[in-house]
Each structure stands twice: as C-alpha cells, then as structure tokens.
Amino acid sequence: MFVRVTNTPRPYAWGSTTAIAELLGRVPSGQPEAELWLGAHSGSPSVILDPGQTGGAADLAAWIAADPRTALGPFAESGRLPFLLKILAADSPLSLQAHPTPEQAVAGFERENALGVPLDAPERNYKDAFPKPELIYALSRTFDALCGFRPVEEIRSVVLALLDADAQREDPQPQPLEDLLASLEADDPLADTVEWLISNGSGVPTLVDLVTSLAFDGNVAGHTAELETVRTLAAEYPGDPGIVISLLVNSVTLSTGESLYLPAGNIHAYLNGLGVELMAASDNVLRGGLTPKHIDVPELLGVLSFEPVPVPYLHPSSPAAGLEVFTPDVPDFVLVRANDSDLDASYALTGPAIAICTNGSVSLTGGTSSVVVGRGESVYVTPDEGELRFAGSGELFLATTNTGAGDPRWH
C-alpha cells in the first residue's frame, strides 16, 4: 500500500527561511524552516492525507500503534519505525554533538529512569533506549560540516600557524596556544584536550578569544577552511569552547551528491547547507558545545570516539542505471536515490519505506499497487509492496531498512 503523507517543517532558529520551500515547490512560511520530518517520531509524525486508507489514523505514529502488522510488516513486533527521514536546511551552525552505541543507549536510558530523571528534563541525556547513527546527503551546491577527530599532527600544524601569526603582533600572547600544544602532548591527547576545553578549564576563555582574534586578523598562513569555520562559529557563539574544539575536528565541504555517514561516537556538527538526512529514530544526543543546552561532560567523554578518522564519506553503489544506494553498517536504514530523465529501475524492500520526490515526477509500482509522486510529494510504503519499480523523469529519495547489516529487529 502507498499512503500519501506530508508534514510541516520544524521552525528551529538555525533553519533557512527559503531552502526547503524552494526545493519542494512550496510557499515559504516566512519563518525558519529547519527540518521536514518524514516518519513516525512522536515529535512530529507525518500527517496522513487520506485517513480512510489507515482506518481513520491521522498520522503515521497513530497508524503504527493501531495496526503495526500492516504498517511495519516484519517490524510489527518492535512497534516502531526504525528510521526518520528529513530534509534539513541549515542557515547557521548546529551544536557539536555525538550519539551513543546501542549498548550505551540502553544503559543510559535505564540508568536515568532508575534515577527518576523526567523524560522532558533539560539535563536528561537519554530520551529513549536507541542509538542514533545518521547520514547526510548534500542537495545544495555546498554543504559544510565538522565530523570526526583529526590526527594530532594536523591539529599541531594549525596551532603552530596561529602561533606564527601571534608572533607578528605588536604584543604577542603565545601562552594560551602553548598551553594547547602542551595538552596535545598528553598521554591521551584528544581526550585530555577536549575535556579541558569543554569544561572551560584554566586559560580556556583566553585561548578562545585569542584564536578568534587571530582568525579575524587574516594573518594566519594557510588553513583556510579551519579559520573560516572559527569565524563562522565565533559570530554565532562568541566565547564558546566549541570554537577551539572545531580545530580538532575534520572540516569538510560536501558538493551536491556527496554523503557523510556519522556512526556512534563521531563528533560532528552541520554548519550550513541543504541536504537529505536519514537517521535511526532516536533523540539521544550528547552535546559538546555551540549550544545553550545542557552539556554533560563526563557522559559525552564516555560516548566520544577519540580515534582520529578521515572524513567519513559514504559512497553509493549503483545497482542499476539511475539508481544510487547509500548503505551504512547498521540495520536501521538505507538511502536510495532514483534520478534519471528516463527511469527504469527496481529496488527490493526488506521493510517499510518512505519516499519523497525533489524534482520531476516518479512512478512507484510495487507488488499490490502503484502511485505517482511529484515534486514535493511523499508517500509511506508498506512492506508488502516488495520490489519497487521506479519509472518517469525526476529525482526521488527512498528511505528503508537495511537487513544486510543484521537482524532488522535487533532493537
């Protein structure tokens, strides 16, 4: 069954006022439109356009609760849709953050429950018992992000360039940068440095101010991307330790069509751009700066992976002309992009799916029915449709489960 769904973009302050509307051919609301959610998450479940198809249920969450066997197929026992598909439009930076492993999520959720921490308490870290890996696919010409810790030698190179620029000033103040270099010589350099910075330890405010000032001076040799990030973050969050933490993290600008995969423990932040985001359906976020929200330093340090990693690009497979499949190493989700002027390709579902058309018009034909999805339209697909055939001329993104990475009911 194909069930047409829609939703209203979330009005977070960091969102663009025009990007989502322009992409989907809608009239802008005049307010920030940060994220369009397509899924059954209780925070903003997708609205069902024809409740007659779903026994009167008005949204996906209500339908799944009332008839999980039809809506979820093999996921009926879990009672939940394991993924959340979003169109994300960032006009200013989001917070530095990381997400827990499945084991950490269960343990943290049970621990906070036992302590009696209310689910809506601002100091609550674990809102549910699930992990939150995610991927982002760039729709805009550029999409800027921070993701994963860099090798210490690369960080040292940036700090030494800042020291050289400071030495050229009339009144050099090298001590804060020398303290940063000393921290990077510790036995566990990244963990120790992050703990010092995020705890706003001795000398950190002065270091943040100095790094910000040097970045705006324009006299630092090289490291253009890192310094541009410092300027961007300082304009939004002046004095925040996350400004210096950004120097420890890979800075990346995606081009249209490129994708990142952010597993558990990966420190990251989206800075600017329009993209398709697909994640496990969870609210478990450990923040690490660039936010007025609660930061639990010990818990964050326990979740973060301090192993330096290259930029975590996720490259697609292409099983057929006009089809790209972005497959992470988790069972919760896979992203399929169908895009061609003469589409004729198929993809076999292993569970429920959600599709949204971002250009042109694409027909979907399954085992029991078919539907035509035009620009800006989205549909929920029940698992009994089986293999889907894509036809038409346009671009469509489909989110579904990824049983190739393990048991889809592992939750």
N, C-alpha and C positions, 0 to 999 in steps of 0.2 A: 504494500500500500504506500502511495505517495501522499503525504499530508502537508499542505502548504502552511508555512509558518512565517512569522515576522517578529520584529521587536523594535523597541525604541532605544537609540544609543544612550549609553551611560554618560551623564554630564560632568565627569571629573574635570577639575580645573585645568589639568595639563593637556586636555584634548584640543584638537583642531576644531574650528567652527565651520569648516567647509569641506574637508578632505573626504569624509565618509559620504556625505551627501553628493558630492561631485562624482565619486566612484560609482555610486549606485543609482544615480539619476533621480535623487530625491531633492526636496526643497529644504535648505538648511533651517534649523530651528532658531538660529540666532544666538544660541548658547554653545558652550564647548560640547563637542560630541567625541568622546574619547574611545569608547568601545561598543561595538554592536555585538551582543551575546546571542549565540545560536546554540541552544542546549536546554537542559532541564535543571540547571543550577538554581537553587532557591532564591538567590539574589536577584535574578532577572530571567525567569524561564520564558522560553519562546512562546509567543501567542499563537494559538491555532486559529486559522482563518475560517475553517468550516468545522465547528464542533460536532456537527452531525456525523462526521467521519469517526469521531473518537468517543462516542457515547455521551456527548454533552460536555466533555472535558474542555476547558477553555485554554489551557496551556499544557506544555509538554510534561511538566512535573506532575500535574494533576492526572493526566492520562496514564503516565507510567505507574503512578500509585494505584490507579483503578484497574488497569489492565496490563500488567507487566509482561505477560506471556505474548500478547500481540505486539506490544511496542518494542520489547527488548529481545525476544526470541531466546537464544542461549544465555543471555544475561538476566533472565527473569528472576532467577534465584537471588541475585545480588540486589535487585530492586532499584538499580541506579544506572544511568547512562554514564559510562566511564570517562567521557571526554567532553570538552567545551570548545567550540569553535568561535573565534572572534574576528571581526575586522577592527584593527587597532590603529588609531591616528594620534600620534604624539606630537604636540606642538612645543612641548618643553619636557625636561628630563623627568623620568620616573625614579623612584628610590632605588638605591643599591640594595640587592636582596639575594637570597638563596633559598632553596627548598630542601626538605628532608628526604631521606631514603624511606622506603616503605616501613622498615623496622623502626626508624626514628619517629615517623609519624604516628604509628600505633602506640609506641611507648610514651611519647609526649602527650598525646591525646588522653590516654588512660591516666597519666600522672596528674595532669591538670584537672581532670574530672575528679580524681581522688582528693585533690586539694580544695575542691569546691569552687574553682575559678569559673565565674559565669561565662557562657559562650560568647557573650557580647562585650565582655570586659576589655578595655583598651590594652591591658597588659597580657591578654591571652595570646599565646603563640600558636597553639594547635586548635583550629576550629573543627577539625574532623580527623579521621584516622587514615588519611590517604596521602600519598606523595603527590608532587605537582611538577613533574618534568614538562617541558614545553618546547615548541619550535616556533620560529618566526620566519615568514616568507615575505620578502620585500616587494611591495607593489609600486612604491614611489621610486623616482629615479635614483634617490639615495635614501638609505636608512641607517642612522647612526646608533651604535650600541657599544657597551662595555661588556666583556664576557671572559671570565676565567683569568687566573693569575698568570703573569708573565714570568719568564726566567729572571732571577735576581740580577744577573749581569746586565740585562736590558734596562732594568729599573735603575741600577747604578749609573748607567750611561746618561739617563735623563737627569739624575740628581747632580752628576758632575757638570753637565751643561748648565744647569741652574747655578751651580757654584761659580762657574766661569763668568756668567753674566753678573752675578752679585759682586764679584771681584772688580768689575769695571765701574761700579758705582762710586760716588764720592765718599760714601760712608758704608762700606761693606759690613754685612751682618751674617757671617757664614755659620755661626754656631748652630742654628736650627737645622740647616741642611747637613752639617757634620753629625749632628745627633741622629738624623735619619740614616745616614751612611753607616753609623755605628750600629744602629738597630738591625740593619741588613747584614751585619756580620755575625749576628747571634746564631746559636745552635739551630734554632728553628726560625729562620729569618722572616718568612712571610707571616707566620702565625704570631710571632712576637711583635712585629711591626704593626700588623692590623690591630692587635689587642691594645697596643699603646695609642694608636691613632683613634680608634673607635671609642676608647674610654676617655678620650680628651685628656691624656696624661700630661705630665710635666713638659712644658715647652710646645705642646701641640698647637694651641691658638696662635702663637708667634710664628710657627712653621707654616700654618695655613695662610696667614696674612702675607708672609714673605713669598711663598710660592705663587700666590695670586698676584701680588705686585709685580714679580718678575715676568709672569706670563703676559700681563698687560703692557709691560715696558716694551716688549717686542725685540729685546736684545739677546734672546737665547738662541744659540745656533742649533738648527735642526729641530727634530721632534715636533713637527708642525701639528700633527693630529692630537698629540697629548696636550699641547699647550692650548689648542682651540677648545678641547674638552674642559680644561681648567677654567678658561674664560666663560664658557657656557654655564658650567656648574656654579661658578662664583657669582654670576649675575642672578641666578635663581636662588642659591642657598649660600649667601655670604657667610664666611666663617665656619662652614661645615667641614668636619674632618674628612668627609667623603671626597672633598676636592683633592686632597693629597692621596687618599686611597685610590682614586682613579688612575694615578701614575703607576700603580702596582698591577693594573689590570689591562688586558688586551683591548685596544681601541680599534674598532672596525667600522667601515662604511660599506654596507651592502649595496650592490646595484640591483636594479629590478630583476627579479627571478632568482636571486641568491637567497639562501636559507641558513639559519643557525639552529642547532639543537642544544638545549640547555638542560643537562641532566641534574640529578640531585647533587647538591654541594657546590655547584658552579655559581660563583658570584657574578652578578650581571645587572645591567640597567639599560633600558631603552631610552635614547636621548631625543630622537627626532625622526619622524617618518611615518609612512602609511604601510601597513602590512596585514597579512593574514596570520593570526596567531592560533595555534592549536595546542591544547594542554590537557593533562588529566584534570578531571573535575574536582578541584580541591581549593581550599582557602588558606593552606598552610604556607605562610610567608615569614621568613626571618629577615628583618630589615637591618641594613648595615650603614645607613647614612642617607643624606639628601632627602630627609623626611622629618616632619614634626611628630610622626607617630612613634610608638613605643619601640625601643631597641633593647633587646635582651642580650647583652654582650656575651655572657657565658654560653647561652644556648646557641647563639649564632656561631661562636667559635667551634662548638661541637659539631655543627652541621657543615660548616665550610670545608671544602677540599682545597688544601694549600699546595697541592701538586701543580707546578706550572704546566700549562697546556697551550697548544697552538689555538688559534681562532677555531671554534668548533663548527665549521661549516658542515651542513648536511646536504650531500649531493644526491640527486634523484636517480632512480633507474628509469628507463624508458621502454616498457614492455610492448608498446605499440605506437605508431605514428600519432602525434598529437597528445600523447599521454605521458605525464611525469608522476612518479610515485616517490614520496619522501617517507622513508621508513626508519624510525628510531629503534632503539633496542629495548623498548617497553611494550607491553601488550595493550596499553590503553588506547592508542591512536596511531593512525597513519593518515597522511595527507595526499590526496590525488588531485592533480591539476590536469584538466582536459582543455586544450586550446588549439584550435585549428580553424581554417576557413572552410574545411570540408571534413568535419569529424566523422570517424567511423572506427570506434574502438570500444573495447569491453573491459570491465573490471569485476572480479568476483568478490562479493561481500562475505565477510565472516561474522557480521553482526549488524546492528543498526547503523545508520549513516545520516548525515546532514549535508546538503549541497546548497551552495549559493552561486548565482551567476553574476559575474562582474562585467561582462561585455557580451553583446550579441544575444543569441538565443540558442539554447541547447536542449535537445530532447533526451529524456532518460526512459529507457524501456527495460523493465525487469521481467520476472517470471509470471507476474499476475496482472500487471497494468503498466501504463506509461504516463508521462507528463512532459510538458514543455515548460522550461524555466527561462524566463527572460531576464535582462539586466535588472539587478536589484532584488530579484525574487529568490526565495529559498524554500526548500522542502525537506521534510523528515522522511526517511526511507526505512520501512520496516525490514527486518532481516529476511523475511520470506520472499522478497523480490530476487534474492540470489544474485546471479550475474547481471550486471547493469551494462547496457549498451548506450554509448554516447553518440549522438548524431547532431548535425547542424553546423552553425558557424558562430563561434564565440569562445569565451573563457569561463570555465566553471571550476570551483573548488569543492571537493568532496572529502569530508572527514568521516572516518570509520574506524573500526577496531583493527588490531594488529596481532592476530593469533599466532603469526610466525615467530613472535618473541616469547611465546609461552602461553599458559592457560589464561584465556580472557577473564576467567572468574577468579583470578588469583587474589583479588581483594577479599 
